[in-house]
Amino acid sequence: MTVSTQGLHIRTGSRIVSELVELLSSMRFAISLLTVICIASVIGTVVKQHEPFINYVNQFGPFWADVFASANLYSVYSAWWFLLILAFLVVSTSLCIARNTPKIFADFKAYKENIREQSLKAFPHRAEGALAETPEIAANRIGQTLLGSGWKVKLQSRPTPAGTGWMVAAKVGAANKIGYLAAHSAIVLVCVGGLVDGDLMVRAQTWFNGKTPFMGGGLIADVPAQHRLSPSNPTFRGNLLVTEGTTAGTAILTQPQGVLLQDLPFSVELKKFIVEYYDTGMPKLFASDIVIHDHETGERKEARVEVNHPASHRGINIYQSSFDDGGSRVKLQAVPLNGPTRPFEIEGTIGSSTSLSNGDDKLTLEYTGLRVINVENFAASNAAEAVDVRKVDLRSSIESRLGSGHKTVTERTLRNVGPSVSYKLRDAAGQAVEYHNYMLPVEIDGSRVYLLGLRDTPAETFRYLRIPVDDKDGMDGFVRLRAALGDAQLREEAVRRYAASAVEDGRPELAEALAASASRALGLFAGAESINVPGVQPVAANGAGAQPVRGGLQAVSAFLENNVPDAERERASDVLVRILNGTLFELMQISRERAGLPPLERNETTQHFMAQAVISLSDTFFYPAPMTFQLKDFTHVQASVFQVARAPGQSIVYLGCLLLILGVFAMLYVRERRLWVWLSPEGDAASQARMALSSNRKTLEADREFELLKTQLLKVHP
């Protein structure tokens, strides 16, 4: 039997209905639907799902973000068109099964013993031979031989002009057709399970039961009933956040226009959230010790939830999804960077906010996150290093790229760098910049630095300002130097000291010229005056042009490009940088004197600190806040995020997967073969045999099998 790709033909008076049924039941239509589903799945994999809309605006732009949103590409698997395609695929595949199943079962009983003798000559595998036995005896012998080899056999006698002839019809491998039914039934079961466990039931309640997504804020207990789903909801999948020592019994179901609250028939109490780490600092175990409190019976059930080891109660599975902060208490110290702000301490809870005042500017400090463990990769990059051919080990180089899959040529040096805090500073207009600061200094490229990160949008990666540590392994030395740089009197004193130490006594005119150059260089670096960018017009009244550069090495560079000819610029820049480094060192000494500290010694450590400090001071002019907040202390409170799901379609999907495995195995590895042997009388005790074999696939194994049958049945040797 050959499976047809055409549709089901029905007898009806309506031509439209007949053609529609034929289209839906055709295999080509089902394959087209599968292709569309595959394309949609690729889109759902490439485009991150259920992200904030602003992320898509930053990625695709306002126009295409709206276009993709209208097509529900940000929630592909719950989009109405995706569910509709699944429903059509279920109908189409079901009709395909209904159309072909009767034919398949009828084919199980058919041996096709009525095939004509002349038709056997058209088969690729055919043979003839003379047997020294009557057709009846030969037919019984051949039938018994085939039965012993696992074939199903049927004998038929036919009258011929020369006497009674016998047809031996045999078949094997009928399970190949069962594979077709199993594979197509698996598609139906998987799609039905996906529809049952998908968003369809929740959407049906919003369409027909008056449920609407909630878009406000406040306490969960105060949310009205029209935004809540009943505990008897047959299928759902949502998130449940539980803080250590607290209990929660309402899951959150994210919707495109808000959230729906799913009341559970039980509450989950988190006793302790457990994280275990490897020696490298990478986590190896996330687990939650919970207590399930049943609302109806009052039963108290203790359980542990780990990744890939969920707990279950009343048909609802509880999975370990992730973890979050449960309202940790942090103490931050404000460190001035770009203004006269005085240091102060402030305390808050993660998830809350505090109002700040910077003169006339009003800021809001939002505590967004605390991470106690931060594992980073500190492997040195050797990409820029030259290769010494004398040290190249060809064998090791080849072996590093061959062998087991866990090998890698990329070195990874993982290290825990300690706690970090994330916060946002939001201005009166509602614009916010996110900051990410590490509590402890980190050693990078041989220098210990504090990392102060910032980004303008969540779609960006953090950019980090490196603050070198002082002799006390803190950032106080750099902060004092930054404050002294903004003081005009201290800058004048630093210039005077530098000129006095750099020029021999008795040459006042040279000291005066050096002091003037040092004062100009330090003033430019400190932002005392602004410099226009060479070749760019300054900002006009209509807003055209570019802002002048104020402060940092960029201002010094712009000054040189504006005032020094190209031929002398390199030499002038070297001189100016040496003068700037010298005055900044004197400024550092003055700041230490003011703090009652001994002066720094002129050694390699001090030189390394000053080199890094010059770069960091230049970068502070691009820091968008007048201060940064350093994490001083914290009280860590953890929370566990569970995914709770009632999935009655899960068993249906598992059954579909089992049928799919069996079906694919049967279609690929079970060959259906049919054999015919026509025995016609040839004299009193002899017969003439004509044999043919058909197979659903042409393989070398079929050729070998036919040669073996020819030898066993017809006694014909190749």
C-alpha distance (Angstrom), angle and dihedral (degrees) to the residues before:
residue distance angle dihedral
M1 . . .
T2 3.82 . .
V3 3.79 117.5 .
S4 3.78 109.7 -122.6
T5 3.78 123.4 -131.6
Q6 3.80 90.8 -158.3
G7 3.75 123.3 97.1
L8 3.77 133.7 -107.1
H9 3.79 114.1 -76.5
I10 3.80 114.0 -145.9
R11 3.76 130.6 -177.0
T12 3.79 108.7 -121.6
G13 3.73 137.0 138.7
S14 3.81 92.7 -121.8
R15 3.77 114.6 78.7
I16 3.84 92.1 -165.6
V17 3.81 92.2 56.1
S18 3.80 91.2 47.3
E19 3.80 93.4 50.4
L20 3.82 91.7 44.7
V21 3.80 92.3 53.0
E22 3.80 90.5 46.3
L23 3.82 90.4 51.4
L24 3.80 94.9 46.9
S25 3.80 93.3 47.7
S26 3.80 96.9 46.8
M27 3.75 119.1 107.4
R28 3.80 91.7 -135.4
F29 3.81 89.8 61.0
A30 3.82 91.3 50.2
I31 3.81 91.2 49.8
S32 3.81 89.9 50.1
L33 3.81 90.4 53.1
L34 3.81 90.5 49.0
T35 3.81 89.2 52.1
V36 3.81 91.9 52.5
I37 3.81 90.7 48.0
C38 3.82 90.4 51.2
I39 3.81 91.1 50.9
A40 3.81 90.7 48.3
S41 3.81 90.0 49.1
V42 3.80 90.0 52.9
I43 3.81 89.4 52.0
G44 3.79 90.1 48.8
T45 3.80 89.7 51.9
V46 3.81 97.6 45.8
V47 3.82 96.9 41.8
K48 3.80 112.5 59.3
Q49 3.78 109.6 -118.6
H50 3.81 128.4 -130.7
E51 3.81 95.2 6.5
P52 3.84 121.5 150.4
F53 3.80 110.0 -81.6
I54 3.80 92.2 -121.3
N55 3.82 88.6 64.7
Y56 3.80 90.6 58.6
V57 3.81 90.8 47.0
N58 3.81 89.7 54.5
Q59 3.81 91.4 46.9
F60 3.81 102.6 42.3
G61 3.79 104.9 16.1
P62 3.83 127.9 -112.0
F63 3.83 96.5 -74.2
W64 3.80 99.7 48.8
A65 3.80 91.9 37.3
D66 3.82 88.8 60.8
V67 3.81 91.9 43.9
F68 3.80 92.7 51.5
A69 3.81 90.9 44.1
S70 3.81 91.2 54.2
A71 3.82 88.1 54.4
N72 3.85 91.1 49.2
L73 3.80 91.5 -122.6
Y74 3.80 89.9 147.7
S75 3.82 90.4 63.0
V76 3.78 102.2 27.5
Y77 3.80 99.0 158.2
S78 3.81 93.2 54.7
A79 3.81 96.5 38.2
W80 3.80 115.6 123.9
W81 3.80 92.7 -124.1
F82 3.81 92.5 51.1
L83 3.81 91.6 51.3
L84 3.81 89.4 45.9
I85 3.80 91.1 53.3
L86 3.81 89.7 49.9
A87 3.80 89.8 51.3
F88 3.81 91.8 50.0
L89 3.81 89.9 47.7
V90 3.80 89.9 53.7
V91 3.82 91.2 50.3
S92 3.81 93.9 44.3
T93 3.79 95.4 47.4
S94 3.80 91.7 44.6
L95 3.81 90.0 53.7
C96 3.81 89.8 48.1
I97 3.80 89.4 53.9
A98 3.79 92.2 45.4
R99 3.80 90.7 50.3
N100 3.80 97.4 48.6
T101 3.82 102.4 32.9
P102 3.83 95.7 78.5
K103 3.78 89.8 48.7
I104 3.78 91.8 49.4
F105 3.82 94.2 49.2
A106 3.78 90.1 46.1
D107 3.78 88.9 50.8
F108 3.82 89.9 54.2
K109 3.82 89.4 65.0
A110 3.78 96.9 40.0
Y111 3.79 119.5 94.3
K112 3.83 93.8 172.2
E113 3.77 89.9 -135.0
N114 3.80 91.5 157.6
I115 3.76 92.9 73.0
R116 3.82 112.7 132.5
E117 3.78 123.0 -112.8
Q118 3.78 92.8 -121.8
S119 3.83 90.7 55.4
L120 3.80 90.8 62.7
K121 3.79 89.2 67.0
A122 3.83 90.6 65.7
F123 3.83 96.0 62.2
P124 3.84 119.0 101.1
H125 3.80 90.4 -134.4
R126 3.81 107.3 55.3
A127 3.78 137.4 137.4
E128 3.79 140.8 174.4
G129 3.78 133.2 -152.5
A130 3.80 145.6 161.0
L131 3.82 118.5 -115.2
A132 3.79 126.0 -159.6
E133 3.80 93.1 -138.3
T134 3.76 137.7 72.3
P135 3.83 119.0 -87.8
E136 3.81 92.4 -110.5
I137 3.80 94.3 51.0
A138 3.80 91.1 43.7
A139 3.81 91.4 48.9
N140 3.81 92.1 52.5
R141 3.79 92.0 46.5
I142 3.83 92.9 49.3
G143 3.79 91.1 45.2
Q144 3.80 92.8 52.5
T145 3.79 91.5 47.2
L146 3.82 91.7 51.9
L147 3.80 92.5 45.6
G148 3.78 89.1 54.0
S149 3.83 89.3 54.2
G150 3.80 93.9 53.0
W151 3.79 99.8 -96.1
K152 3.77 124.3 136.5
V153 3.79 109.6 -128.1
K154 3.79 137.8 -163.6
L155 3.81 124.9 -175.6
Q156 3.80 124.6 -151.7
S157 3.80 129.1 -176.2
R158 3.80 120.9 -149.0
P159 3.79 130.4 -173.5
T160 3.80 114.9 -120.2
P161 3.84 132.6 178.0
A162 3.82 88.9 -104.2
G163 3.82 94.5 46.9
T164 3.77 138.3 -80.9
G165 3.79 116.3 -19.6
W166 3.78 127.3 -164.2
M167 3.82 131.0 -141.0
V168 3.80 118.5 -155.9
A169 3.87 110.0 -160.5
A170 3.83 117.8 -175.5
K171 3.77 136.5 168.3
V172 3.81 138.9 -176.5
G173 3.81 135.7 176.8
A174 3.80 98.0 47.7
A175 3.83 88.1 149.8
N176 3.78 86.5 80.8
K177 3.81 87.8 78.3
I178 3.80 89.9 47.8
G179 3.78 85.7 57.8
Y180 3.79 89.7 58.8
L181 3.80 91.7 53.1
A182 3.81 93.0 43.7
A183 3.83 94.2 49.6
H184 3.81 93.9 47.8
S185 3.79 92.0 43.9
A186 3.81 88.1 51.6
I187 3.80 90.4 56.6
V188 3.80 89.8 52.5
L189 3.82 93.3 47.3
V190 3.80 94.5 47.0
C191 3.81 92.1 48.8
V192 3.81 92.0 46.3
G193 3.80 90.0 49.1
G194 3.79 89.9 49.0
L195 3.78 91.7 50.3
V196 3.81 92.1 47.6
D197 3.82 94.8 47.2
G198 3.77 94.8 37.1
D199 3.75 130.8 84.5
L200 3.80 93.6 -78.0
M201 3.82 96.8 97.2
V202 3.79 92.4 48.1
R203 3.78 91.3 48.0
A204 3.79 90.3 49.5
Q205 3.79 89.5 57.5
T206 3.79 91.0 51.6
W207 3.82 90.2 48.9
F208 3.79 101.1 43.3
N209 3.82 107.9 14.0
G210 3.80 101.3 51.9
K211 3.82 96.5 -112.4
T212 3.82 116.1 150.1
P213 3.83 131.6 -174.4
F214 3.79 116.9 -101.8
M215 3.80 115.5 -124.9
G216 3.81 101.9 174.0
G217 3.77 135.3 83.2
G218 3.77 139.0 -120.3
L219 3.77 135.1 82.5
I220 3.80 120.9 -16.9
A221 3.80 90.7 -130.3
D222 3.82 90.6 60.7
V223 3.81 96.1 54.8
P224 3.86 110.6 114.1
A225 3.79 123.3 -113.9
Q226 3.82 95.3 -107.7
H227 3.81 88.0 69.6
R228 3.82 94.4 49.4
L229 3.79 130.5 85.1
S230 3.80 121.8 -144.0
P231 3.82 121.0 -105.3
S232 3.82 86.2 -120.6
N233 3.80 91.0 63.8
P234 3.84 102.5 138.5
T235 3.80 96.4 -139.8
F236 3.79 136.2 11.5
R237 3.79 142.6 138.9
G238 3.81 121.2 -154.1
N239 3.79 145.7 143.7
L240 3.79 126.9 -98.6
L241 3.81 120.2 -165.0
V242 3.80 115.9 -160.2
T243 3.80 124.6 -180.0
E244 3.80 120.5 -145.5
G245 3.79 109.8 -85.3
T246 3.81 94.5 15.1
T247 3.82 136.9 95.4
A248 3.81 130.5 -132.0
G249 3.79 131.7 -177.6
T250 3.81 105.7 170.6
A251 3.79 122.3 83.8
I252 3.80 125.3 -154.0
L253 3.81 118.9 -127.4
T254 3.80 110.0 -164.4
Q255 3.81 114.7 -137.7
P256 3.83 130.3 -176.9
Q257 3.82 91.4 -108.0
G258 3.81 100.0 34.3
V259 3.79 137.8 -53.8
L260 3.79 138.3 -56.3
L261 3.78 121.3 -146.8
Q262 3.79 117.6 -132.8
D263 3.80 113.7 -157.3
L264 3.81 111.1 -146.5
P265 3.82 125.8 -146.3
F266 3.81 87.3 -125.5
S267 3.80 141.5 31.8
V268 3.79 126.8 -123.6
E269 3.80 120.1 -139.4
L270 3.80 116.8 -163.4
K271 3.78 110.2 -145.3
K272 3.80 96.7 174.6
F273 3.79 138.9 -11.5
I274 3.81 111.4 -143.4
V275 3.79 127.8 -157.6
E276 3.81 121.1 179.7
Y277 3.80 122.5 -169.2
Y278 3.78 139.0 -156.2
D279 3.80 120.6 -123.7
T280 3.80 89.0 -94.7
G281 3.79 90.7 58.9
M282 3.80 94.9 -107.5
P283 3.81 113.7 134.9
K284 3.80 116.3 -110.2
L285 3.81 101.4 176.2
F286 3.79 136.6 33.2
A287 3.79 113.8 -175.8
S288 3.79 138.8 158.9
D289 3.78 125.7 -154.0
I290 3.80 104.2 -148.9
V291 3.77 141.0 173.7
I292 3.82 118.3 -144.5
H293 3.82 114.1 -148.4
D294 3.82 112.5 -161.9
H295 3.82 111.5 -143.6
E296 3.82 95.7 -153.4
T297 3.79 104.1 42.2
G298 3.79 100.3 21.5
E299 3.80 89.7 -127.1
R300 3.80 115.8 164.0
K301 3.81 113.1 -149.3
E302 3.80 124.3 -178.9
A303 3.79 119.0 -152.3
R304 3.79 142.6 158.3
V305 3.80 119.9 -130.2
E306 3.79 118.5 -157.2
V307 3.77 133.8 168.3
N308 3.84 107.4 -73.8
H309 3.83 89.4 5.1
P310 3.81 107.3 86.7
A311 3.78 128.7 -180.0
S312 3.80 121.4 -127.9
H313 3.79 134.5 -153.2
R314 3.82 130.4 166.5
G315 3.79 91.2 -7.4
I316 3.82 92.6 -54.3
N317 3.79 118.5 118.6
I318 3.81 119.6 -146.3
Y319 3.81 113.1 -152.7
Q320 3.80 129.0 -171.7
S321 3.80 100.3 -118.3
S322 3.80 105.7 165.8
F323 3.78 141.8 -52.5
D324 3.77 134.8 -108.0
D325 3.75 142.5 -179.7
G326 3.77 113.9 -75.1
G327 3.78 97.8 -155.7
S328 3.80 104.1 -61.9
R329 3.78 117.7 -167.1
V330 3.82 114.3 -124.5
K331 3.79 133.1 -172.8
L332 3.80 114.4 -152.5
Q333 3.79 131.2 -171.1
A334 3.78 118.8 -147.7
V335 3.82 110.3 -131.8
P336 3.85 115.2 -165.9
L337 3.80 115.6 -128.9
N338 3.80 108.7 154.6
G339 3.76 107.9 20.9
P340 3.77 149.5 23.0
T341 3.81 91.7 -75.6
R342 3.77 113.3 144.5
P343 3.79 120.1 -135.1
F344 3.79 114.6 -97.5
E345 3.78 138.5 161.6
I346 3.77 127.3 -122.8
E347 3.80 133.5 -178.1
G348 3.77 130.1 -152.7
T349 3.79 146.5 149.6
I350 3.79 124.4 -104.5
G351 3.78 106.8 -100.5
S352 3.80 94.8 28.8
S353 3.82 131.8 91.3
T354 3.80 140.4 -140.2
S355 3.81 129.8 -151.7
L356 3.81 116.8 -124.4
S357 3.78 132.5 -172.2
N358 3.80 124.4 -147.2
G359 3.76 101.4 -179.2
D360 3.79 106.7 -72.1
D361 3.82 91.0 -11.9
K362 3.77 116.4 94.5
L363 3.81 116.9 -152.9
T364 3.77 133.5 -177.5
L365 3.78 118.9 -146.0
E366 3.82 110.4 -150.3
Y367 3.82 117.0 -167.0
T368 3.81 103.6 -144.1
G369 3.80 108.4 166.0
L370 3.78 150.2 -4.5
R371 3.79 123.3 -158.6
V372 3.79 116.8 -172.1
I373 3.82 94.3 -174.9
N374 3.80 122.7 45.3
V375 3.80 116.3 175.7
E376 3.80 112.9 -167.8
N377 3.81 133.8 177.9
F378 3.82 110.4 -116.5
A379 3.79 98.2 174.9
A380 3.80 111.1 145.9
S381 3.77 115.6 -115.1
N382 3.78 112.4 -127.5
A383 3.76 95.8 177.0
A384 3.77 93.1 109.6
E385 3.78 95.2 46.9
A386 3.80 120.1 103.6
V387 3.79 118.7 -114.0
D388 3.79 118.5 -119.7
V389 3.82 105.8 -147.4
R390 3.79 90.1 -156.0
K391 3.81 89.5 64.8
V392 3.79 98.1 45.6
D393 3.81 111.6 117.9
L394 3.80 103.4 -160.3
R395 3.79 94.2 -171.0
S396 3.82 93.8 52.0
S397 3.78 90.6 44.5
I398 3.80 92.0 54.4
E399 3.80 94.6 42.7
S400 3.80 90.9 51.6
R401 3.80 88.5 62.8
L402 3.81 97.0 42.5
G403 3.76 136.1 57.1
S404 3.78 127.6 40.1
G405 3.78 120.9 19.1
H406 3.81 94.8 -118.2
K407 3.80 92.5 69.6
T408 3.78 117.0 105.3
V409 3.77 135.6 177.1
T410 3.81 91.0 -148.1
E411 3.78 112.4 93.4
R412 3.79 115.6 -138.7
T413 3.79 121.6 -161.9
L414 3.79 107.1 -177.5
R415 3.79 120.4 -165.5
N416 3.77 135.6 170.7
V417 3.81 107.6 -125.4
G418 3.79 96.4 -173.4
P419 3.81 135.0 -117.2
S420 3.78 126.4 -15.2
V421 3.79 135.3 -173.8
S422 3.80 129.8 -146.1
Y423 3.78 124.0 -156.7
K424 3.79 141.5 157.5
L425 3.79 129.9 -132.9
R426 3.81 109.6 -151.6
D427 3.80 121.4 -169.6
A428 3.80 128.0 -146.1
A429 3.83 90.8 -89.7
G430 3.81 91.0 58.6
Q431 3.82 95.7 -108.6
A432 3.79 113.1 139.4
V433 3.80 136.8 -166.6
E434 3.79 118.4 -159.8
Y435 3.81 120.2 -137.1
H436 3.80 131.2 -164.0
N437 3.82 117.1 -168.8
Y438 3.78 129.2 179.1
M439 3.78 118.6 -135.1
L440 3.81 96.5 -143.4
P441 3.80 131.7 43.3
V442 3.79 118.2 -99.4
E443 3.80 127.4 -146.1
I444 3.81 110.1 -125.3
D445 3.81 124.5 167.8
G446 3.79 90.8 -11.8
S447 3.82 94.9 -51.8
R448 3.78 129.5 103.1
V449 3.79 109.2 -133.7
Y450 3.77 140.4 163.9
L451 3.80 112.7 -121.0
L452 3.80 117.1 -138.8
G453 3.81 110.6 -176.5
L454 3.80 130.9 -167.1
R455 3.78 140.2 171.9
D456 3.78 134.2 178.0
T457 3.83 98.8 -142.4
P458 3.83 134.6 20.9
A459 3.82 89.1 -116.6
E460 3.82 91.0 65.6
T461 3.78 128.4 77.6
F462 3.78 120.0 -118.1
R463 3.79 119.0 -90.9
Y464 3.80 112.9 -149.8
L465 3.78 132.2 -143.4
R466 3.82 111.0 -152.1
I467 3.81 115.6 -142.4
P468 3.84 113.3 -168.6
V469 3.78 117.3 -132.7
D470 3.82 120.8 -118.3
D471 3.79 128.9 -134.4
K472 3.83 88.8 -74.6
D473 3.84 92.0 54.0
G474 3.81 90.2 -111.7
M475 3.79 137.2 103.9
D476 3.82 96.4 -114.9
G477 3.80 92.0 100.4
F478 3.78 92.5 55.1
V479 3.80 92.1 44.7
R480 3.83 91.1 52.6
L481 3.81 89.9 49.5
R482 3.82 91.2 49.3
A483 3.81 91.2 50.1
A484 3.81 91.6 47.7
L485 3.81 90.2 50.8
G486 3.81 88.9 60.4
D487 3.84 93.1 51.4
A488 3.83 112.2 89.3
Q489 3.81 94.2 -159.6
L490 3.78 93.4 52.3
R491 3.79 89.8 48.3
E492 3.82 90.3 53.9
E493 3.80 90.5 49.4
A494 3.82 90.7 49.5
V495 3.82 90.8 50.2
R496 3.82 91.7 49.3
R497 3.80 92.4 50.4
Y498 3.79 93.0 46.5
A499 3.81 93.1 49.9
A500 3.81 91.3 47.1
S501 3.81 93.0 50.5
A502 3.80 96.0 42.9
V503 3.84 98.8 48.9
E504 3.76 126.4 61.0
D505 3.81 119.4 -119.5
G506 3.77 116.2 -91.0
R507 3.81 96.2 40.3
P508 3.81 103.3 91.0
E509 3.82 94.3 155.2
L510 3.84 90.9 58.2
A511 3.82 91.5 46.3
E512 3.79 89.9 50.3
A513 3.83 92.3 51.1
L514 3.79 91.9 46.4
A515 3.81 90.8 49.0
A516 3.81 90.4 52.0
S517 3.80 92.0 51.3
A518 3.80 92.6 45.0
S519 3.79 91.7 48.0
R520 3.81 91.4 51.2
A521 3.82 93.0 46.8
L522 3.80 94.1 46.7
G523 3.80 91.5 45.2
L524 3.79 91.7 52.0
F525 3.80 91.4 47.5
A526 3.83 91.6 47.5
G527 3.81 92.5 51.3
A528 3.81 94.9 -114.4
E529 3.80 88.7 140.4
S530 3.79 134.2 20.1
I531 3.80 126.1 -123.9
N532 3.78 125.8 -154.8
V533 3.78 117.4 -124.0
P534 3.83 110.3 -106.0
G535 3.78 113.2 -105.4
V536 3.81 93.8 10.1
Q537 3.76 124.1 101.4
P538 3.82 115.7 -123.6
V539 3.78 120.1 -113.2
A540 3.80 111.9 -69.7
A541 3.77 129.6 -156.9
N542 3.79 91.0 -91.8
G543 3.81 91.5 54.3
A544 3.81 96.1 -104.9
G545 3.78 120.5 139.0
A546 3.79 131.4 32.5
Q547 3.78 135.4 -64.8
P548 3.82 114.5 -102.5
V549 3.79 118.0 -109.6
R550 3.79 115.2 -102.9
G551 3.80 120.5 -171.4
G552 3.76 136.8 -15.5
L553 3.78 132.9 58.9
Q554 3.80 88.3 -52.3
A555 3.82 90.2 67.0
V556 3.81 91.7 49.3
S557 3.81 90.5 49.2
A558 3.82 92.0 49.0
F559 3.81 90.0 49.9
L560 3.79 91.9 53.4
E561 3.80 92.8 47.9
N562 3.81 91.0 50.2
N563 3.82 98.4 45.8
V564 3.81 110.6 23.4
P565 3.82 124.7 69.6
D566 3.79 117.3 -118.8
A567 3.79 94.1 -111.4
E568 3.83 92.8 56.9
R569 3.79 98.9 33.9
E570 3.81 97.9 94.0
R571 3.80 94.1 50.8
A572 3.79 92.1 43.7
S573 3.79 92.1 50.2
D574 3.82 91.9 52.8
V575 3.79 90.9 51.5
L576 3.79 93.2 45.4
V577 3.81 93.0 49.1
R578 3.83 91.5 51.1
I579 3.78 90.0 50.1
L580 3.81 91.1 47.9
N581 3.80 92.7 49.5
G582 3.79 91.4 49.2
T583 3.79 95.1 50.0
L584 3.81 91.8 46.0
F585 3.80 89.7 52.8
E586 3.81 90.3 52.8
L587 3.80 88.8 46.8
M588 3.80 88.6 53.3
Q589 3.80 90.8 52.2
I590 3.81 91.1 49.8
S591 3.81 91.5 51.0
R592 3.80 89.8 52.6
E593 3.81 91.3 49.4
R594 3.78 90.0 53.1
A595 3.81 89.1 52.0
G596 3.82 92.5 49.4
L597 3.81 93.8 -111.7
P598 3.81 127.5 136.2
P599 3.82 116.9 -103.6
L600 3.78 120.1 -93.9
E601 3.77 118.8 -101.3
R602 3.79 117.8 -119.4
N603 3.78 98.8 -114.5
E604 3.78 139.1 123.9
T605 3.83 93.6 -86.3
T606 3.80 91.9 54.5
Q607 3.79 91.4 45.6
H608 3.81 91.1 51.3
F609 3.81 90.9 49.0
M610 3.80 93.1 49.6
A611 3.82 92.5 48.0
Q612 3.80 91.1 54.2
A613 3.82 91.7 40.9
V614 3.83 92.5 56.6
I615 3.81 91.0 55.3
S616 3.80 92.5 44.4
L617 3.82 92.2 48.0
S618 3.78 89.2 52.7
D619 3.81 90.8 50.3
T620 3.81 93.5 50.6
F621 3.81 89.7 71.9
F622 3.82 87.1 68.6
Y623 3.81 93.4 48.7
P624 3.82 104.5 111.6
A625 3.83 97.5 -148.1
P626 3.81 129.9 65.1
M627 3.78 90.2 -132.6
T628 3.77 142.0 19.1
F629 3.78 126.9 -141.2
Q630 3.78 119.4 -127.1
L631 3.80 120.6 -159.0
K632 3.82 108.5 -118.3
D633 3.82 103.4 167.0
F634 3.78 140.5 -11.0
T635 3.79 144.2 -174.6
H636 3.79 107.2 -141.4
V637 3.81 118.6 -140.3
Q638 3.80 115.6 177.9
A639 3.77 130.8 -154.8
S640 3.77 130.4 -165.0
V641 3.79 124.1 -139.0
F642 3.80 113.0 -147.4
Q643 3.76 128.3 -171.3
V644 3.78 109.0 -140.8
A645 3.79 117.0 -164.7
R646 3.75 137.9 174.9
A647 3.79 103.5 -161.5
P648 3.80 114.9 172.1
G649 3.78 89.0 166.1
Q650 3.79 91.0 63.2
S651 3.81 92.9 86.5
I652 3.80 89.7 47.2
V653 3.80 90.4 53.1
Y654 3.81 91.6 47.9
L655 3.81 90.1 51.7
G656 3.79 89.2 48.3
C657 3.80 91.1 51.4
L658 3.80 90.6 50.7
L659 3.80 91.4 50.1
L660 3.80 90.3 46.7
I661 3.80 91.5 54.1
L662 3.79 92.0 47.7
G663 3.80 92.6 44.1
V664 3.78 95.7 49.3
F665 3.80 90.9 44.9
A666 3.82 91.1 50.6
M667 3.81 94.1 47.4
L668 3.80 94.6 45.7
Y669 3.80 103.1 37.5
V670 3.82 104.9 26.9
R671 3.81 114.3 77.6
E672 3.77 119.1 -159.5
R673 3.82 111.5 -141.0
R674 3.79 132.5 178.2
L675 3.79 125.3 -164.7
W676 3.80 130.2 -164.7
V677 3.81 126.7 -172.7
W678 3.82 117.7 -176.0
L679 3.77 114.5 -161.3
S680 3.80 116.8 -166.1
P681 3.88 123.5 -176.8
E682 3.78 116.0 -101.6
G683 3.82 109.0 -177.4
D684 3.80 126.8 -42.3
A685 3.81 101.7 -46.2
A686 3.80 105.2 11.4
S687 3.77 138.5 76.5
Q688 3.77 139.7 -166.6
A689 3.85 115.4 -125.8
R690 3.80 127.3 -155.5
M691 3.84 116.3 -174.8
A692 3.85 132.8 -172.6
L693 3.79 133.3 178.6
S694 3.84 128.4 -159.8
S695 3.80 126.0 -167.6
N696 3.80 131.9 -178.1
R697 3.84 89.8 -130.5
K698 3.78 131.6 37.0
T699 3.78 107.2 -129.4
L700 3.78 138.2 151.0
E701 3.78 87.5 -114.0
A702 3.81 89.8 61.7
D703 3.80 89.7 52.3
R704 3.79 91.9 51.7
E705 3.80 92.1 45.6
F706 3.80 91.7 52.5
E707 3.79 91.8 50.5
L708 3.80 89.3 51.3
L709 3.83 92.7 49.1
K710 3.77 91.0 47.5
T711 3.79 89.8 55.5
Q712 3.83 95.3 44.3
L713 3.79 99.5 42.3
L714 3.80 106.2 29.5
K715 3.79 96.8 25.7
V716 3.79 87.8 -129.9
H717 3.78 113.6 147.9
P718 3.79 120.0 -152.7
